[in-house]
Amino acid sequence: MTAERLVELALQAREHAYAPYSNFKMGAALEAASNARHAANASFRGV
């Protein structure tokens, strides 16, 4: 997988991020050594 494709996946994950407190949407993507691909988005509320 190319770096450009990983960036595209991260941007797609960011589009679906839920960030009600910070309104700062983020996404991440990685390719594991097993060629498994993962994408995630998260927002944590600081206490």
JOCOR-V938650 format. One record per backbone hydrogen bond with DSSP energy under -1.0 kcal/mol. CO is the residue of the C=O (numbers start at 1). NH is the residue of the N-H. Records with the same first field share a line. If there is no record, write none. Layout:
BEGIN
CO: NH / NH
END
This chain:
BEGIN
2: 6
3: 7
4: 8
5: 9
6: 10
7: 11
8: 12
9: 13
10: 14
11: 15
14: 17
19: 23
28: 40
30: 38
32: 35
36: 32
38: 30
40: 28
END
